[in-house]
Amino acid sequence: VAHQIEVLSLVQSLSHARGLGVVVVLHDVNMAARFCDHIIALHSGKIIANGPPDDILTTEALKSIYGLDMHIIQHPASGHPVAIPT
């Protein structure tokens, strides 16, 4: 996890500093919410959610993506949304 955070932080910093678009594939929705400006969620090969993390990390959207009920909280330090399976 430490290396993943280090790499994603570096990619995010470089992307913002140089005005670059970056495409990453993540299966951890919380890492995506923390490091991505925009999320495209797929289910069975089809786009079912598309937008900023605050729009994607909702109980309704995550239920359609993962088929699980999830509780959403705001990270106390960064303020980004965090999904917790219920």
PyMOL Python script that loads the backbone (N, CA, C, O; Angstrom):
from pymol import cmd

cmd.read_pdbstr("""\
ATOM      1  N   VAL A   1       0.829  -1.192   0.000  1.00  0.00           N
ATOM      2  CA  VAL A   1       0.000   0.000   0.000  1.00  0.00           C
ATOM      3  C   VAL A   1       0.871   1.251   0.000  1.00  0.00           C
ATOM      4  O   VAL A   1       0.546   2.232  -0.669  1.00  0.00           O
ATOM      5  N   ALA A   2       1.968   1.223   0.741  1.00  0.00           N
ATOM      6  CA  ALA A   2       2.842   2.396   0.802  1.00  0.00           C
ATOM      7  C   ALA A   2       3.382   2.761  -0.576  1.00  0.00           C
ATOM      8  O   ALA A   2       3.431   3.938  -0.933  1.00  0.00           O
ATOM      9  N   HIS A   3       3.790   1.753  -1.354  1.00  0.00           N
ATOM     10  CA  HIS A   3       4.307   2.020  -2.699  1.00  0.00           C
ATOM     11  C   HIS A   3       3.198   2.533  -3.614  1.00  0.00           C
ATOM     12  O   HIS A   3       3.428   3.417  -4.439  1.00  0.00           O
ATOM     13  N   GLN A   4       2.011   1.984  -3.469  1.00  0.00           N
ATOM     14  CA  GLN A   4       0.885   2.431  -4.288  1.00  0.00           C
ATOM     15  C   GLN A   4       0.591   3.907  -4.007  1.00  0.00           C
ATOM     16  O   GLN A   4       0.380   4.680  -4.942  1.00  0.00           O
ATOM     17  N   ILE A   5       0.576   4.298  -2.753  1.00  0.00           N
ATOM     18  CA  ILE A   5       0.332   5.697  -2.400  1.00  0.00           C
ATOM     19  C   ILE A   5       1.452   6.583  -2.931  1.00  0.00           C
ATOM     20  O   ILE A   5       1.196   7.671  -3.447  1.00  0.00           O
ATOM     21  N   GLU A   6       2.678   6.124  -2.806  1.00  0.00           N
ATOM     22  CA  GLU A   6       3.821   6.894  -3.297  1.00  0.00           C
ATOM     23  C   GLU A   6       3.732   7.101  -4.811  1.00  0.00           C
ATOM     24  O   GLU A   6       3.918   8.217  -5.296  1.00  0.00           O
ATOM     25  N   VAL A   7       3.452   6.046  -5.546  1.00  0.00           N
ATOM     26  CA  VAL A   7       3.374   6.139  -7.012  1.00  0.00           C
ATOM     27  C   VAL A   7       2.189   7.003  -7.436  1.00  0.00           C
ATOM     28  O   VAL A   7       2.336   7.870  -8.298  1.00  0.00           O
ATOM     29  N   LEU A   8       1.022   6.778  -6.844  1.00  0.00           N
ATOM     30  CA  LEU A   8      -0.156   7.564  -7.219  1.00  0.00           C
ATOM     31  C   LEU A   8       0.015   9.038  -6.861  1.00  0.00           C
ATOM     32  O   LEU A   8      -0.444   9.908  -7.601  1.00  0.00           O
ATOM     33  N   SER A   9       0.663   9.329  -5.748  1.00  0.00           N
ATOM     34  CA  SER A   9       0.947  10.723  -5.375  1.00  0.00           C
ATOM     35  C   SER A   9       1.862  11.383  -6.401  1.00  0.00           C
ATOM     36  O   SER A   9       1.641  12.527  -6.797  1.00  0.00           O
ATOM     37  N   LEU A  10       2.881  10.657  -6.823  1.00  0.00           N
ATOM     38  CA  LEU A  10       3.807  11.179  -7.819  1.00  0.00           C
ATOM     39  C   LEU A  10       3.100  11.427  -9.149  1.00  0.00           C
ATOM     40  O   LEU A  10       3.272  12.484  -9.757  1.00  0.00           O
ATOM     41  N   VAL A  11       2.316  10.470  -9.595  1.00  0.00           N
ATOM     42  CA  VAL A  11       1.584  10.619 -10.858  1.00  0.00           C
ATOM     43  C   VAL A  11       0.626  11.807 -10.778  1.00  0.00           C
ATOM     44  O   VAL A  11       0.532  12.593 -11.721  1.00  0.00           O
ATOM     45  N   GLN A  12      -0.078  11.941  -9.664  1.00  0.00           N
ATOM     46  CA  GLN A  12      -1.011  13.055  -9.493  1.00  0.00           C
ATOM     47  C   GLN A  12      -0.271  14.397  -9.519  1.00  0.00           C
ATOM     48  O   GLN A  12      -0.717  15.338 -10.175  1.00  0.00           O
ATOM     49  N   SER A  13       0.841  14.484  -8.817  1.00  0.00           N
ATOM     50  CA  SER A  13       1.628  15.723  -8.780  1.00  0.00           C
ATOM     51  C   SER A  13       2.142  16.103 -10.162  1.00  0.00           C
ATOM     52  O   SER A  13       2.029  17.256 -10.579  1.00  0.00           O
ATOM     53  N   LEU A  14       2.703  15.134 -10.862  1.00  0.00           N
ATOM     54  CA  LEU A  14       3.215  15.402 -12.211  1.00  0.00           C
ATOM     55  C   LEU A  14       2.094  15.789 -13.166  1.00  0.00           C
ATOM     56  O   LEU A  14       2.254  16.692 -13.986  1.00  0.00           O
ATOM     57  N   SER A  15       0.974  15.113 -13.059  1.00  0.00           N
ATOM     58  CA  SER A  15      -0.170  15.413 -13.918  1.00  0.00           C
ATOM     59  C   SER A  15      -0.638  16.851 -13.723  1.00  0.00           C
ATOM     60  O   SER A  15      -0.855  17.579 -14.692  1.00  0.00           O
ATOM     61  N   HIS A  16      -0.791  17.249 -12.475  1.00  0.00           N
ATOM     62  CA  HIS A  16      -1.253  18.611 -12.198  1.00  0.00           C
ATOM     63  C   HIS A  16      -0.198  19.650 -12.564  1.00  0.00           C
ATOM     64  O   HIS A  16      -0.530  20.696 -13.122  1.00  0.00           O
ATOM     65  N   ALA A  17       1.060  19.378 -12.259  1.00  0.00           N
ATOM     66  CA  ALA A  17       2.133  20.336 -12.531  1.00  0.00           C
ATOM     67  C   ALA A  17       2.347  20.562 -14.023  1.00  0.00           C
ATOM     68  O   ALA A  17       2.651  21.676 -14.451  1.00  0.00           O
ATOM     69  N   ARG A  18       2.189  19.511 -14.804  1.00  0.00           N
ATOM     70  CA  ARG A  18       2.467  19.604 -16.240  1.00  0.00           C
ATOM     71  C   ARG A  18       1.215  19.669 -17.100  1.00  0.00           C
ATOM     72  O   ARG A  18       1.308  19.738 -18.326  1.00  0.00           O
ATOM     73  N   GLY A  19       0.057  19.649 -16.476  1.00  0.00           N
ATOM     74  CA  GLY A  19      -1.197  19.726 -17.224  1.00  0.00           C
ATOM     75  C   GLY A  19      -1.445  18.510 -18.090  1.00  0.00           C
ATOM     76  O   GLY A  19      -1.992  18.627 -19.187  1.00  0.00           O
ATOM     77  N   LEU A  20      -1.052  17.347 -17.612  1.00  0.00           N
ATOM     78  CA  LEU A  20      -1.187  16.114 -18.379  1.00  0.00           C
ATOM     79  C   LEU A  20      -2.424  15.336 -17.966  1.00  0.00           C
ATOM     80  O   LEU A  20      -2.829  15.359 -16.804  1.00  0.00           O
ATOM     81  N   GLY A  21      -3.012  14.658 -18.919  1.00  0.00           N
ATOM     82  CA  GLY A  21      -4.067  13.702 -18.618  1.00  0.00           C
ATOM     83  C   GLY A  21      -3.446  12.335 -18.413  1.00  0.00           C
ATOM     84  O   GLY A  21      -2.546  11.940 -19.154  1.00  0.00           O
ATOM     85  N   VAL A  22      -3.916  11.619 -17.422  1.00  0.00           N
ATOM     86  CA  VAL A  22      -3.381  10.297 -17.099  1.00  0.00           C
ATOM     87  C   VAL A  22      -4.548   9.334 -16.946  1.00  0.00           C
ATOM     88  O   VAL A  22      -5.557   9.667 -16.325  1.00  0.00           O
ATOM     89  N   VAL A  23      -4.410   8.146 -17.510  1.00  0.00           N
ATOM     90  CA  VAL A  23      -5.414   7.101 -17.344  1.00  0.00           C
ATOM     91  C   VAL A  23      -4.792   6.001 -16.492  1.00  0.00           C
ATOM     92  O   VAL A  23      -3.724   5.482 -16.817  1.00  0.00           O
ATOM     93  N   VAL A  24      -5.467   5.649 -15.400  1.00  0.00           N
ATOM     94  CA  VAL A  24      -5.021   4.545 -14.552  1.00  0.00           C
ATOM     95  C   VAL A  24      -6.194   3.595 -14.348  1.00  0.00           C
ATOM     96  O   VAL A  24      -7.355   4.001 -14.391  1.00  0.00           O
ATOM     97  N   VAL A  25      -5.878   2.346 -14.129  1.00  0.00           N
ATOM     98  CA  VAL A  25      -6.902   1.348 -13.821  1.00  0.00           C
ATOM     99  C   VAL A  25      -6.699   0.931 -12.372  1.00  0.00           C
ATOM    100  O   VAL A  25      -5.651   0.403 -12.002  1.00  0.00           O
ATOM    101  N   LEU A  26      -7.718   1.178 -11.562  1.00  0.00           N
ATOM    102  CA  LEU A  26      -7.672   0.827 -10.144  1.00  0.00           C
ATOM    103  C   LEU A  26      -8.915   0.027  -9.794  1.00  0.00           C
ATOM    104  O   LEU A  26     -10.001   0.295 -10.307  1.00  0.00           O
ATOM    105  N   HIS A  27      -8.752  -0.937  -8.934  1.00  0.00           N
ATOM    106  CA  HIS A  27      -9.898  -1.699  -8.444  1.00  0.00           C
ATOM    107  C   HIS A  27     -10.262  -1.275  -7.029  1.00  0.00           C
ATOM    108  O   HIS A  27     -11.263  -1.735  -6.481  1.00  0.00           O
ATOM    109  N   ASP A  28      -9.460  -0.407  -6.438  1.00  0.00           N
ATOM    110  CA  ASP A  28      -9.715   0.112  -5.099  1.00  0.00           C
ATOM    111  C   ASP A  28     -10.382   1.479  -5.230  1.00  0.00           C
ATOM    112  O   ASP A  28      -9.730   2.470  -5.559  1.00  0.00           O
ATOM    113  N   VAL A  29     -11.680   1.520  -4.971  1.00  0.00           N
ATOM    114  CA  VAL A  29     -12.444   2.752  -5.155  1.00  0.00           C
ATOM    115  C   VAL A  29     -11.951   3.863  -4.232  1.00  0.00           C
ATOM    116  O   VAL A  29     -12.048   5.038  -4.586  1.00  0.00           O
ATOM    117  N   ASN A  30     -11.428   3.519  -3.065  1.00  0.00           N
ATOM    118  CA  ASN A  30     -10.932   4.547  -2.155  1.00  0.00           C
ATOM    119  C   ASN A  30      -9.638   5.178  -2.661  1.00  0.00           C
ATOM    120  O   ASN A  30      -9.428   6.379  -2.487  1.00  0.00           O
ATOM    121  N   MET A  31      -8.776   4.391  -3.279  1.00  0.00           N
ATOM    122  CA  MET A  31      -7.572   4.961  -3.895  1.00  0.00           C
ATOM    123  C   MET A  31      -7.970   5.843  -5.079  1.00  0.00           C
ATOM    124  O   MET A  31      -7.399   6.915  -5.274  1.00  0.00           O
ATOM    125  N   ALA A  32      -8.933   5.400  -5.855  1.00  0.00           N
ATOM    126  CA  ALA A  32      -9.405   6.210  -6.979  1.00  0.00           C
ATOM    127  C   ALA A  32      -9.962   7.540  -6.480  1.00  0.00           C
ATOM    128  O   ALA A  32      -9.672   8.590  -7.053  1.00  0.00           O
ATOM    129  N   ALA A  33     -10.762   7.498  -5.414  1.00  0.00           N
ATOM    130  CA  ALA A  33     -11.344   8.730  -4.873  1.00  0.00           C
ATOM    131  C   ALA A  33     -10.267   9.669  -4.334  1.00  0.00           C
ATOM    132  O   ALA A  33     -10.393  10.890  -4.422  1.00  0.00           O
ATOM    133  N   ARG A  34      -9.227   9.095  -3.788  1.00  0.00           N
ATOM    134  CA  ARG A  34      -8.160   9.907  -3.198  1.00  0.00           C
ATOM    135  C   ARG A  34      -7.274  10.571  -4.242  1.00  0.00           C
ATOM    136  O   ARG A  34      -6.848  11.710  -4.054  1.00  0.00           O
ATOM    137  N   PHE A  35      -6.990   9.871  -5.348  1.00  0.00           N
ATOM    138  CA  PHE A  35      -5.986  10.361  -6.283  1.00  0.00           C
ATOM    139  C   PHE A  35      -6.516  10.790  -7.648  1.00  0.00           C
ATOM    140  O   PHE A  35      -5.786  11.430  -8.405  1.00  0.00           O
ATOM    141  N   CYS A  36      -7.740  10.463  -7.982  1.00  0.00           N
ATOM    142  CA  CYS A  36      -8.249  10.754  -9.324  1.00  0.00           C
ATOM    143  C   CYS A  36      -9.189  11.953  -9.309  1.00  0.00           C
ATOM    144  O   CYS A  36      -9.974  12.133  -8.379  1.00  0.00           O
ATOM    145  N   ASP A  37      -9.096  12.767 -10.353  1.00  0.00           N
ATOM    146  CA  ASP A  37     -10.001  13.902 -10.507  1.00  0.00           C
ATOM    147  C   ASP A  37     -11.319  13.472 -11.137  1.00  0.00           C
ATOM    148  O   ASP A  37     -12.342  14.137 -10.974  1.00  0.00           O
ATOM    149  N   HIS A  38     -11.284  12.359 -11.854  1.00  0.00           N
ATOM    150  CA  HIS A  38     -12.451  11.874 -12.595  1.00  0.00           C
ATOM    151  C   HIS A  38     -12.417  10.346 -12.568  1.00  0.00           C
ATOM    152  O   HIS A  38     -11.359   9.737 -12.732  1.00  0.00           O
ATOM    153  N   ILE A  39     -13.571   9.742 -12.361  1.00  0.00           N
ATOM    154  CA  ILE A  39     -13.657   8.282 -12.301  1.00  0.00           C
ATOM    155  C   ILE A  39     -14.664   7.796 -13.334  1.00  0.00           C
ATOM    156  O   ILE A  39     -15.754   8.352 -13.469  1.00  0.00           O
ATOM    157  N   ILE A  40     -14.285   6.757 -14.053  1.00  0.00           N
ATOM    158  CA  ILE A  40     -15.206   6.044 -14.941  1.00  0.00           C
ATOM    159  C   ILE A  40     -15.317   4.634 -14.389  1.00  0.00           C
ATOM    160  O   ILE A  40     -14.328   3.904 -14.336  1.00  0.00           O
ATOM    161  N   ALA A  41     -16.514   4.252 -13.977  1.00  0.00           N
ATOM    162  CA  ALA A  41     -16.730   2.928 -13.385  1.00  0.00           C
ATOM    163  C   ALA A  41     -17.398   2.016 -14.399  1.00  0.00           C
ATOM    164  O   ALA A  41     -18.375   2.389 -15.049  1.00  0.00           O
ATOM    165  N   LEU A  42     -16.852   0.816 -14.520  1.00  0.00           N
ATOM    166  CA  LEU A  42     -17.378  -0.178 -15.450  1.00  0.00           C
ATOM    167  C   LEU A  42     -18.003  -1.335 -14.687  1.00  0.00           C
ATOM    168  O   LEU A  42     -17.579  -1.676 -13.583  1.00  0.00           O
ATOM    169  N   HIS A  43     -19.010  -1.923 -15.294  1.00  0.00           N
ATOM    170  CA  HIS A  43     -19.593  -3.169 -14.784  1.00  0.00           C
ATOM    171  C   HIS A  43     -19.957  -4.009 -15.996  1.00  0.00           C
ATOM    172  O   HIS A  43     -20.720  -3.564 -16.854  1.00  0.00           O
ATOM    173  N   SER A  44     -19.424  -5.203 -16.074  1.00  0.00           N
ATOM    174  CA  SER A  44     -19.638  -6.095 -17.220  1.00  0.00           C
ATOM    175  C   SER A  44     -19.267  -5.410 -18.530  1.00  0.00           C
ATOM    176  O   SER A  44     -19.941  -5.581 -19.546  1.00  0.00           O
ATOM    177  N   GLY A  45     -18.175  -4.623 -18.496  1.00  0.00           N
ATOM    178  CA  GLY A  45     -17.669  -3.983 -19.702  1.00  0.00           C
ATOM    179  C   GLY A  45     -18.411  -2.744 -20.145  1.00  0.00           C
ATOM    180  O   GLY A  45     -18.113  -2.202 -21.210  1.00  0.00           O
ATOM    181  N   LYS A  46     -19.372  -2.278 -19.359  1.00  0.00           N
ATOM    182  CA  LYS A  46     -20.147  -1.087 -19.727  1.00  0.00           C
ATOM    183  C   LYS A  46     -19.938   0.010 -18.688  1.00  0.00           C
ATOM    184  O   LYS A  46     -19.826  -0.260 -17.492  1.00  0.00           O
ATOM    185  N   ILE A  47     -19.888   1.257 -19.170  1.00  0.00           N
ATOM    186  CA  ILE A  47     -19.773   2.397 -18.264  1.00  0.00           C
ATOM    187  C   ILE A  47     -21.097   2.564 -17.530  1.00  0.00           C
ATOM    188  O   ILE A  47     -22.150   2.721 -18.147  1.00  0.00           O
ATOM    189  N   ILE A  48     -21.025   2.528 -16.199  1.00  0.00           N
ATOM    190  CA  ILE A  48     -22.256   2.728 -15.427  1.00  0.00           C
ATOM    191  C   ILE A  48     -22.180   3.952 -14.517  1.00  0.00           C
ATOM    192  O   ILE A  48     -23.188   4.349 -13.932  1.00  0.00           O
ATOM    193  N   ALA A  49     -21.002   4.550 -14.395  1.00  0.00           N
ATOM    194  CA  ALA A  49     -20.856   5.786 -13.634  1.00  0.00           C
ATOM    195  C   ALA A  49     -19.663   6.541 -14.192  1.00  0.00           C
ATOM    196  O   ALA A  49     -18.657   5.943 -14.574  1.00  0.00           O
ATOM    197  N   ASN A  50     -19.787   7.871 -14.237  1.00  0.00           N
ATOM    198  CA  ASN A  50     -18.781   8.681 -14.893  1.00  0.00           C
ATOM    199  C   ASN A  50     -18.831  10.072 -14.274  1.00  0.00           C
ATOM    200  O   ASN A  50     -19.837  10.770 -14.404  1.00  0.00           O
ATOM    201  N   GLY A  51     -17.754  10.484 -13.601  1.00  0.00           N
ATOM    202  CA  GLY A  51     -17.751  11.815 -13.016  1.00  0.00           C
ATOM    203  C   GLY A  51     -16.698  11.970 -11.944  1.00  0.00           C
ATOM    204  O   GLY A  51     -15.852  11.094 -11.762  1.00  0.00           O
ATOM    205  N   PRO A  52     -16.747  13.099 -11.224  1.00  0.00           N
ATOM    206  CA  PRO A  52     -15.793  13.319 -10.139  1.00  0.00           C
ATOM    207  C   PRO A  52     -16.054  12.362  -8.982  1.00  0.00           C
ATOM    208  O   PRO A  52     -17.164  11.848  -8.844  1.00  0.00           O
ATOM    209  N   PRO A  53     -15.047  12.117  -8.151  1.00  0.00           N
ATOM    210  CA  PRO A  53     -15.212  11.165  -7.050  1.00  0.00           C
ATOM    211  C   PRO A  53     -16.428  11.423  -6.166  1.00  0.00           C
ATOM    212  O   PRO A  53     -17.090  10.473  -5.749  1.00  0.00           O
ATOM    213  N   ASP A  54     -16.737  12.677  -5.873  1.00  0.00           N
ATOM    214  CA  ASP A  54     -17.896  12.970  -5.030  1.00  0.00           C
ATOM    215  C   ASP A  54     -19.204  12.507  -5.661  1.00  0.00           C
ATOM    216  O   ASP A  54     -20.157  12.189  -4.949  1.00  0.00           O
ATOM    217  N   ASP A  55     -19.257  12.465  -6.992  1.00  0.00           N
ATOM    218  CA  ASP A  55     -20.463  11.987  -7.680  1.00  0.00           C
ATOM    219  C   ASP A  55     -20.508  10.467  -7.762  1.00  0.00           C
ATOM    220  O   ASP A  55     -21.591   9.881  -7.774  1.00  0.00           O
ATOM    221  N   ILE A  56     -19.358   9.829  -7.818  1.00  0.00           N
ATOM    222  CA  ILE A  56     -19.290   8.374  -7.966  1.00  0.00           C
ATOM    223  C   ILE A  56     -19.397   7.672  -6.618  1.00  0.00           C
ATOM    224  O   ILE A  56     -20.031   6.622  -6.516  1.00  0.00           O
ATOM    225  N   LEU A  57     -18.791   8.235  -5.597  1.00  0.00           N
ATOM    226  CA  LEU A  57     -18.834   7.591  -4.282  1.00  0.00           C
ATOM    227  C   LEU A  57     -20.102   7.990  -3.537  1.00  0.00           C
ATOM    228  O   LEU A  57     -20.078   8.758  -2.575  1.00  0.00           O
ATOM    229  N   THR A  58     -21.199   7.439  -4.021  1.00  0.00           N
ATOM    230  CA  THR A  58     -22.491   7.556  -3.349  1.00  0.00           C
ATOM    231  C   THR A  58     -22.975   6.140  -3.092  1.00  0.00           C
ATOM    232  O   THR A  58     -22.546   5.202  -3.764  1.00  0.00           O
ATOM    233  N   THR A  59     -23.858   5.983  -2.130  1.00  0.00           N
ATOM    234  CA  THR A  59     -24.350   4.639  -1.825  1.00  0.00           C
ATOM    235  C   THR A  59     -25.031   4.017  -3.038  1.00  0.00           C
ATOM    236  O   THR A  59     -24.874   2.825  -3.299  1.00  0.00           O
ATOM    237  N   GLU A  60     -25.789   4.825  -3.778  1.00  0.00           N
ATOM    238  CA  GLU A  60     -26.507   4.306  -4.944  1.00  0.00           C
ATOM    239  C   GLU A  60     -25.552   3.872  -6.053  1.00  0.00           C
ATOM    240  O   GLU A  60     -25.689   2.780  -6.604  1.00  0.00           O
ATOM    241  N   ALA A  61     -24.584   4.729  -6.379  1.00  0.00           N
ATOM    242  CA  ALA A  61     -23.644   4.400  -7.456  1.00  0.00           C
ATOM    243  C   ALA A  61     -22.802   3.181  -7.100  1.00  0.00           C
ATOM    244  O   ALA A  61     -22.591   2.307  -7.940  1.00  0.00           O
ATOM    245  N   LEU A  62     -22.322   3.115  -5.869  1.00  0.00           N
ATOM    246  CA  LEU A  62     -21.484   1.984  -5.471  1.00  0.00           C
ATOM    247  C   LEU A  62     -22.267   0.683  -5.417  1.00  0.00           C
ATOM    248  O   LEU A  62     -21.712  -0.383  -5.685  1.00  0.00           O
ATOM    249  N   LYS A  63     -23.537   0.755  -5.078  1.00  0.00           N
ATOM    250  CA  LYS A  63     -24.385  -0.449  -5.095  1.00  0.00           C
ATOM    251  C   LYS A  63     -24.496  -0.969  -6.528  1.00  0.00           C
ATOM    252  O   LYS A  63     -24.441  -2.178  -6.753  1.00  0.00           O
ATOM    253  N   SER A  64     -24.653  -0.065  -7.497  1.00  0.00           N
ATOM    254  CA  SER A  64     -24.769  -0.510  -8.889  1.00  0.00           C
ATOM    255  C   SER A  64     -23.439  -1.023  -9.435  1.00  0.00           C
ATOM    256  O   SER A  64     -23.426  -1.892 -10.306  1.00  0.00           O
ATOM    257  N   ILE A  65     -22.329  -0.500  -8.939  1.00  0.00           N
ATOM    258  CA  ILE A  65     -21.013  -0.931  -9.407  1.00  0.00           C
ATOM    259  C   ILE A  65     -20.612  -2.265  -8.784  1.00  0.00           C
ATOM    260  O   ILE A  65     -20.214  -3.190  -9.491  1.00  0.00           O
ATOM    261  N   TYR A  66     -20.719  -2.360  -7.464  1.00  0.00           N
ATOM    262  CA  TYR A  66     -20.196  -3.518  -6.728  1.00  0.00           C
ATOM    263  C   TYR A  66     -21.256  -4.504  -6.258  1.00  0.00           C
ATOM    264  O   TYR A  66     -20.932  -5.624  -5.865  1.00  0.00           O
ATOM    265  N   GLY A  67     -22.527  -4.090  -6.296  1.00  0.00           N
ATOM    266  CA  GLY A  67     -23.584  -4.960  -5.795  1.00  0.00           C
ATOM    267  C   GLY A  67     -23.560  -5.096  -4.282  1.00  0.00           C
ATOM    268  O   GLY A  67     -24.080  -6.066  -3.730  1.00  0.00           O
ATOM    269  N   LEU A  68     -22.954  -4.119  -3.612  1.00  0.00           N
ATOM    270  CA  LEU A  68     -22.843  -4.126  -2.152  1.00  0.00           C
ATOM    271  C   LEU A  68     -23.380  -2.821  -1.582  1.00  0.00           C
ATOM    272  O   LEU A  68     -23.285  -1.767  -2.211  1.00  0.00           O
ATOM    273  N   ASP A  69     -23.941  -2.908  -0.393  1.00  0.00           N
ATOM    274  CA  ASP A  69     -24.289  -1.691   0.327  1.00  0.00           C
ATOM    275  C   ASP A  69     -23.015  -1.133   0.940  1.00  0.00           C
ATOM    276  O   ASP A  69     -22.238  -1.862   1.556  1.00  0.00           O
ATOM    277  N   MET A  70     -22.810   0.164   0.766  1.00  0.00           N
ATOM    278  CA  MET A  70     -21.627   0.810   1.323  1.00  0.00           C
ATOM    279  C   MET A  70     -22.036   2.094   2.026  1.00  0.00           C
ATOM    280  O   MET A  70     -22.975   2.780   1.621  1.00  0.00           O
ATOM    281  N   HIS A  71     -21.311   2.394   3.078  1.00  0.00           N
ATOM    282  CA  HIS A  71     -21.493   3.633   3.817  1.00  0.00           C
ATOM    283  C   HIS A  71     -20.387   4.578   3.361  1.00  0.00           C
ATOM    284  O   HIS A  71     -19.244   4.151   3.203  1.00  0.00           O
ATOM    285  N   ILE A  72     -20.701   5.843   3.147  1.00  0.00           N
ATOM    286  CA  ILE A  72     -19.716   6.820   2.693  1.00  0.00           C
ATOM    287  C   ILE A  72     -19.437   7.795   3.829  1.00  0.00           C
ATOM    288  O   ILE A  72     -20.358   8.352   4.426  1.00  0.00           O
ATOM    289  N   ILE A  73     -18.149   7.994   4.121  1.00  0.00           N
ATOM    290  CA  ILE A  73     -17.736   9.004   5.094  1.00  0.00           C
ATOM    291  C   ILE A  73     -16.733   9.933   4.421  1.00  0.00           C
ATOM    292  O   ILE A  73     -16.191   9.605   3.365  1.00  0.00           O
ATOM    293  N   GLN A  74     -16.491  11.070   5.019  1.00  0.00           N
ATOM    294  CA  GLN A  74     -15.467  11.989   4.533  1.00  0.00           C
ATOM    295  C   GLN A  74     -14.192  11.741   5.330  1.00  0.00           C
ATOM    296  O   GLN A  74     -14.227  11.690   6.559  1.00  0.00           O
ATOM    297  N   HIS A  75     -13.074  11.589   4.638  1.00  0.00           N
ATOM    298  CA  HIS A  75     -11.795  11.382   5.312  1.00  0.00           C
ATOM    299  C   HIS A  75     -11.511  12.612   6.180  1.00  0.00           C
ATOM    300  O   HIS A  75     -11.596  13.737   5.687  1.00  0.00           O
ATOM    301  N   PRO A  76     -11.179  12.422   7.449  1.00  0.00           N
ATOM    302  CA  PRO A  76     -11.019  13.572   8.347  1.00  0.00           C
ATOM    303  C   PRO A  76      -9.878  14.520   7.975  1.00  0.00           C
ATOM    304  O   PRO A  76      -9.957  15.713   8.269  1.00  0.00           O
ATOM    305  N   ALA A  77      -8.833  14.023   7.345  1.00  0.00           N
ATOM    306  CA  ALA A  77      -7.699  14.882   6.997  1.00  0.00           C
ATOM    307  C   ALA A  77      -7.838  15.504   5.613  1.00  0.00           C
ATOM    308  O   ALA A  77      -7.616  16.704   5.449  1.00  0.00           O
ATOM    309  N   SER A  78      -8.201  14.702   4.622  1.00  0.00           N
ATOM    310  CA  SER A  78      -8.220  15.192   3.238  1.00  0.00           C
ATOM    311  C   SER A  78      -9.599  15.631   2.770  1.00  0.00           C
ATOM    312  O   SER A  78      -9.713  16.437   1.847  1.00  0.00           O
ATOM    313  N   GLY A  79     -10.648  15.108   3.398  1.00  0.00           N
ATOM    314  CA  GLY A  79     -12.008  15.449   2.989  1.00  0.00           C
ATOM    315  C   GLY A  79     -12.539  14.632   1.834  1.00  0.00           C
ATOM    316  O   GLY A  79     -13.708  14.774   1.474  1.00  0.00           O
ATOM    317  N   HIS A  80     -11.709  13.769   1.230  1.00  0.00           N
ATOM    318  CA  HIS A  80     -12.211  12.968   0.110  1.00  0.00           C
ATOM    319  C   HIS A  80     -13.142  11.872   0.638  1.00  0.00           C
ATOM    320  O   HIS A  80     -13.024  11.450   1.788  1.00  0.00           O
ATOM    321  N   PRO A  81     -14.060  11.421  -0.205  1.00  0.00           N
ATOM    322  CA  PRO A  81     -14.996  10.385   0.245  1.00  0.00           C
ATOM    323  C   PRO A  81     -14.300   9.036   0.412  1.00  0.00           C
ATOM    324  O   PRO A  81     -13.369   8.701  -0.321  1.00  0.00           O
ATOM    325  N   VAL A  82     -14.773   8.276   1.392  1.00  0.00           N
ATOM    326  CA  VAL A  82     -14.249   6.939   1.672  1.00  0.00           C
ATOM    327  C   VAL A  82     -15.435   5.993   1.753  1.00  0.00           C
ATOM    328  O   VAL A  82     -16.398   6.255   2.473  1.00  0.00           O
ATOM    329  N   ALA A  83     -15.364   4.886   1.011  1.00  0.00           N
ATOM    330  CA  ALA A  83     -16.439   3.888   1.002  1.00  0.00           C
ATOM    331  C   ALA A  83     -16.094   2.755   1.953  1.00  0.00           C
ATOM    332  O   ALA A  83     -14.981   2.228   1.946  1.00  0.00           O
ATOM    333  N   ILE A  84     -17.079   2.392   2.777  1.00  0.00           N
ATOM    334  CA  ILE A  84     -16.906   1.294   3.725  1.00  0.00           C
ATOM    335  C   ILE A  84     -18.047   0.310   3.505  1.00  0.00           C
ATOM    336  O   ILE A  84     -19.210   0.677   3.672  1.00  0.00           O
ATOM    337  N   PRO A  85     -17.740  -0.937   3.133  1.00  0.00           N
ATOM    338  CA  PRO A  85     -18.815  -1.928   2.962  1.00  0.00           C
ATOM    339  C   PRO A  85     -19.568  -2.122   4.278  1.00  0.00           C
ATOM    340  O   PRO A  85     -18.971  -2.148   5.354  1.00  0.00           O
ATOM    341  N   THR A  86     -20.892  -2.258   4.168  1.00  0.00           N
ATOM    342  CA  THR A  86     -21.698  -2.460   5.385  1.00  0.00           C
ATOM    343  C   THR A  86     -22.082  -3.909   5.541  1.00  0.00           C
ATOM    344  O   THR A  86     -22.759  -4.268   6.505  1.00  0.00           O
TER     345      THR A  86
END
""", "prot")
cmd.dss("prot")
cmd.show_as("cartoon", "prot")
cmd.util.cbc("prot")
cmd.orient("prot")
